[in-house]
């Protein structure tokens, strides 16, 4: 039932408080090579907003990417613009992925819960529909985390690495929970697509086998009959010999 978790993963990644990237920058004041103080600033970047917390100087800032506060905070970088554009694109892709995941889940539930009421053709149609939906989910999820990695996350890494060199710092940046949730949804959607593709491939091979058997039966009825008997599990074949002249059989009996 992992199909039911995919929409939940995507929805959780889209919430405003779920960070897609987190970072921390620690400023170290040194005197005669002795550490005198350490002050760490924590950053969280979601799809539509960012958050900065620094307990040392009492900074707690949360605002949208299109605000003046963001432009002032990250002045000289393209973080606000790139993360805003990336977040909007991800929101659109994730919404489409959620719709596809719900449709695929409905098709799977209809196929497994239908039982004998659905004929083979209808079951095949549902399997094709669920396979297509989960392929779309994997494509949308792939685009989501690829979009975030390229413009926004790369700019954040540059910002952390190029923090003022006049200060002694320790820094770290990593992908957050939102990105991980979409990546997990991508993995699950691929697994479901493969699980639906395998029966489709087997059915296609079965159709090819039936076509070959039909062709054989048309050109060689005897061989086709033997093949059908083997498929039915008949291990021994009884051959009936017809006697052209019944009197010969009677003559042989008298001689014996």
Protein Blocks (a to p, Z undefined) as FASTA:
>chain_A
ZZmmmmmmmmmmmpmklcfbdcdddddddeehiafbdcdddddddfkbccdddfknopac
dddfkbmklmmmmgoiaklmmmmmmmmmmmmmmmmmmmmmmmmmmmmmmmmmnmmmbcfk
lmmmmmmmmmmmmmmmmmmmmmmmmmmmmmmmmmmmmmmmmgcfkbccdddddddfklmm
mmmmmmmmmmmmmmmmmmmmmmmmmmmmmmmmmmmmmmmmmlmmmmmmmmnopabdcddd
ddfblmlmmmmmmmZZ
